[in-house]
Amino acid sequence: MTDSIRVRAERLADILELRILIAHPMTVATGEGAMRVAGHFITRVDVEYGGEVVLVAHFEQGVARNPLLVCRLRPATQTDEIAIVWRDNLGEHDRLTMMV
């Protein structure tokens, strides 16, 4: 399901900026009693750089649909592998791995 993650990586001098767009409905829980509809939202996003976790973001149901996450790293090398993983409250997840 890798189509849900899009990344734009840009080098700014000695900083690597990652713009991560995640396609996800991010719906909130609604209704009461028997009419209750469970929410569906991302709970965690991990960013790994060179095999090491460099960012962990915890989300709740108040985050908008298709969240955009921006982070800046100071890379140790010119090229390395990054991996982005998200998980949601219903057990769904996705992972994107790419060289930057």
N, C-alpha and C positions, 0 to 999 in steps of 0.2 A: 504494500500500500504506500510506496514511496512517493506517489504523486501528491500526497498531502503536504509535503515540505518543499519549500522553495528557498534557496539561499543566494544572496548576492554578497560576495566577499570582495573587499576593496582594501588595498594597502595604502596607508597614509603615513609616509615616512617609515618609522619603525613600529607602527601600530597596524594591526589587522582588524578591520571593522566587518562584522558579520551582521547582515540584515536577514532575519529568519521569519518567513511568512508561513503560517500553518493554517491550512484549510480545515476548518472544524466548525460545526454548527453552534457550539457553546450555548445550549439552551438551559434555562433555569427551571427549577421545580415549580409546578403550579398546582392549584386545586387543593381540596381538603378531603379527608376520609377516603371513601371508595373512588372518588373522582380525581385523586391525586395522580399527577403525571411526574415521573422522576426526571430530574435534570440530566443533561448530557454535556459534560464539560471536561476540559483538560485539567489534570491535577498537578502534573509535573513535567518539566522540560529539562533535559540534561544536555550540556554541550561538552564534548570531549575533544581535546586537542593533543595529538601525539599519544593517544592511549590513556591520558589523564583527564579526569573530570575537572573542568575549569569553571563551570557555571551550573548551578541547580536553581531552577525557578519553580516556585510552588504557586499554582493558580487556584482560584475559586470560581464559583459560578457568576461572579460579577464582572468577569473579563468579557469583552466584546467578541463577537463572531470573527473568525479568521484573524487571530491575534498576530501582531508584528512584534518581534523581540529583537532588540539591537544590543550587541555587546562588542566591546573592544578588547583585544588581546595584544600582549607583547610577545610575538612569536620568537622562539629560540633559533629557528632555522628559516631559510627562505621558503621551503616547501615542506609540508607535512599533511597528515590526514586529520580531518575533523569529522566528528560524528554527532548528529543531532537526534535525540530520542524523545518522543513525547508519549505520555500515558494518560488515559482518562478514567473517569469514575466508573465506567462500565467495563473496564478491562481491555479496551482497544488500545493499540499502540502503533507507532510507526518509527522507522529509523532510516536516516539518510547518511551515507558515508561518502565523502569526496576529498580530493586532494586540493590544497590551496597553495 
